[in-house]
């Protein structure tokens, strides 16, 4: 894939900064949730919801693209005309997965929808890159990571250097020229990728796995190289005997030198400091005095450092963890008890928040729903 110019994708566009109030730049002042609206979404005062796509239907009349089943991880990308694109994984088995894209103009109107990746398997989460591509992760034992063009102009490319394993999510540390990846297994690893060249080139490099080191009552991570990222003879996590086991790695994000990620098996949210190598749990369902967050899954981070975590189960909420570790509900979907919340992402202005209910009200992968949240 040719490198996509950052000028073509404006995730923090100056145009937006001048034109819009950044309503999701911080959640510290958000109040409680109101009664469900017409779409069955409970929101703080002053917000509204809109359904922008449903599985099995075309979200844009002029497009032939039928929105995919089982929508999962997602991200937004600004466009040169002041609009944006929301990309969404499809977590389907047997080569029926992939990634769809929904494009909006500067007024927030839907103007196009299309596929940017096809014929892959269990595309669960992934991660946006600062250079304007989407890394879509396959969640099965020999899963791969595919780098996709949100515009759909360049063909997606597999990135085998990122390893063959049950990928969940990935985030990028441009400062230290690293990628971090989670693995969705009860004894999954936590991975780091060090490319041979400067980012955005991720075609080759060293895949590493974390081990836990305790010093003076604190926990730190050390890193060991994986000898065979293709896992031809042994799963990648078993190639380093001392690797640290994380119970069901899920969503991940990078913010000011820190990597935040979730583990659903034990309902924890972690913070890894890339400067000191220290790792801490910032939320633990079993130990929290305010245990309102469960089924921790996908996440995204506001410019203020609030970590928004989507629930797989629980109360079907999006809950923010502020830098002071207060928990604030952002949204709750009612009547979707057999589903999960996925793919939280902000538009470039942070005026709008997108997320999906993967299986909708029926609990079927064919009934996924994409919501948009904005100020009234």
Buried (B, 14 or more C-beta within 10 A) or exposed (E): BEEBEEEBBBBEBEBBEEEBEBBBBBBEEBEEBBEBBEBBBBBBEEBBBBBBBBBEEBBBEEBEBBBBBBBBBBBBBBBEEBBBBBBBBBBBEEEBBBBBBBBBBBEBEBBBBBBBBBEBBBBBBBBBBBBBBBBBBBBBEBBBBBBBBBBBEBEBBEBBBBBBBBBBBBBBBBEEBBBBBBBBBEBBBBBBBBBEEEBBEBBEBBBBBBBBBEEEEEBBBEBBEBEBBEBEEEBBBEBBEEBBBBBBBBBBBBBEEBBBBBBBBBBBBBBBBBEEBBBEEBBEBEEBEEEBBBBBBBBBBBEBBBBBBBBBBBBBBBBBBBBEEEBBBBBBBBEBEBBBBBBBBBBBBBBBBBBBBBBBBEEBBBBBBBBBBBEE
